[in-house]
Amino acid sequence: MLLHGGAEHGLGRTNKVSPPVLRMVAVARSIERSAQGRIGTAVLRDAVRGYNDDARSPVVDARWALARLRELYPDTPVALVGHSMGGRVALELAGADGVTSIVGMAPWIPQQYDVAPFLDRHTLLLHGRKDVITDPRKSARLAELIVQAGGDARSVQLPDAHAMLLKARAWHRHTTQFLAETLLS
């Protein structure tokens, strides 16, 4: 399941042609094409644009979508792939039933996460070194803590900024290779 970025606050409806949604549609298409149909994707469009503090709006949406996927495909491993705010959501749902892999693409990491939910999952944290919106050092630190605790985590720093536009193919390639390795083996 692919989770798009958004804003810290915002109750406006998420448009299906908004850049964060389209960015994840492009990632989904790349995954499906590169995996030659062996990995299916679903791009979740959040109801509203913002995270919204305690409301955790995209987490609520993602929990619903994840439950629906579990109903439809009960024995299928699920990966959460999120960009920015969607990366935060993926990290927050790492311990959810059926999730085997997490990919955070320039994830928004507002606090240090407990690594316990990651220990029996596979985690890839991609970040652009030129990112000034979310902190690449926090991604690297989280991966390091997961590994120190005995988990499988990788951190990859790319020569790109937050929007993943300069090196889009590299973001897609790393994500697809990781998903193929962790979902298909």
N, C-alpha and C positions, 0 to 999 in steps of 0.2 A: 504494500500500500504506500503510495507516494503522498507526501504531506507538504503543501506549499507554505511559503513565507507569508508574513503579514505585518501588522503593526502592534506595538505594545498595547495601545488602546484603540478601539474603534468598533462601533456597532453597525456601521454601514454594511449592506449586503455585499458578499463577494461575487464579483462578476466572472462569468466563465471565460472571458477574454482578457482578464487582468494579467499583467506581466508575471506575477508570481505563479499563477495557475498555469499559464502557457509554458513557463520555464519547466515545470514538472511534467507537463504533457510531452515536451521534447525529451526529457530524461526517460520517461516511460517508453516512448517509441524507440529510443536507442536501446534500451534494455531488451525489449521484445525482439527487435531486429537482430541484435548481436547474439541473443540466446536462441535464435532460430525457433521461437515458439515454445521453448521448454520452460520459460518463466512468463507467467501472466502478470499483468499490472492492473492496478486500479488507482486512479488519481482522485483523491478526496477533495472536493471543493467545500471549504468551511462555510458555515452559514453567515458568519460575520468576519470582518477583516482583522479584528483585534484579539489579543490574548485576554485582556480585560481582567487583570489581577486575579482575585479569588474566584471569579466566574470561570476562568480557565476555558474559555469558549471553544478553542480548537481541540482541547483535550476531550471535552464532552463529545464533540463531533467524531473524533477519532475512535473513542471507546465504542460508540454506536456502530461505526463502520467496521471495526475489528470484530465485534460480536456478530455482525451480519456475515462477514467473511467466514468466521468460524462455523456458523450455521450452514452456509452453502458448501464449504469445503472443510469438513471437520478434521480430516487427517492430513491436510496440506500444511507444510511449514510456511510461516508468514515472515516477511521482512518488512520493516518499517524504514522508509527512505524519506528523510525530511530535509528541507532547505530552510535555514534561518529559524523563524518561529516554528516551522514544521520540524526542524531538527530538534528543537526543544521538546516538542510534543513526542517525537520518536524516543528521545531519551527518557522522558517521563513515563512512557508506556513500555519500557524495556522489559519489565517483569511480567507483562500480560501473558495470559495463556496462549500458547501456540506460536509466540514470537521466537524465532530462532536467530534472526540477524537484524542488526540496526545499522543504518548508514546515516550519519549526520553530515550534511553538506553545509559548511559554514554555520554550524548550529549556534543558536543563542543559548548560552550557558550562564544564567544569572547567578547561580550558586554552585557550590561543589556538590555533586550528586553522590549518594551512597553507592558504592560499587557493587554491593551484593546482588542486585537484579541483573547485572551484566555478566556475572561469573559463569553462567551456563548458556550464554549467548555469544554470538560473534559480533564484534563491533568494529566499524570503520568510521573514522572521523576525518573528513576531508576539509581542508581550509585553504583559502588563498592567503598568501603571505602579505598581500597588499590590502587586506580587508580592514576597513576602518569602522565597520558597523558592528561586527561581532569579533571576538578576540581569538585569534588563532592559538595563542598560548594556553587558553583554557581548554581547547580541544586536545592539544598535545598533553596537557597535564592530566586530563581525565583518562585518556588512553594509557598513560604511564601508570596511573593508580590502579586501573583495571588489571594491567599486566602484573604489577607488583602483588596484587591479591590473588593471582593465579588464573586470571581470565584471558580470553583471546581478544585483544584489541590492537588496532593499528591506527596510526596517525600519519596522514600524508599531507604535506604542505605543497601547494601548487603556486606557480608564478601568476596569480590572478587576484582579482578583487572579489567583493562580496557577491556580485550579480552572476558570477560564473560564466561570463560572456567571452572573455579573451581566450580562454583555454577550454571551451565547452566540451570538446572531444575528449580531453584528458579527464574531466570530471565524469563524463559518461563511461569512459573506458574503465576507470578505477572502480566505479560503482558496479558495472556489469560483470567485471571479472570477479569481484568480491561476492556478488550474489550467486554467480554460477558455481563458485567454489563452495560456498556455505549452504546453498539450497539444493544443489544437484548431486552432491557427493554423499 
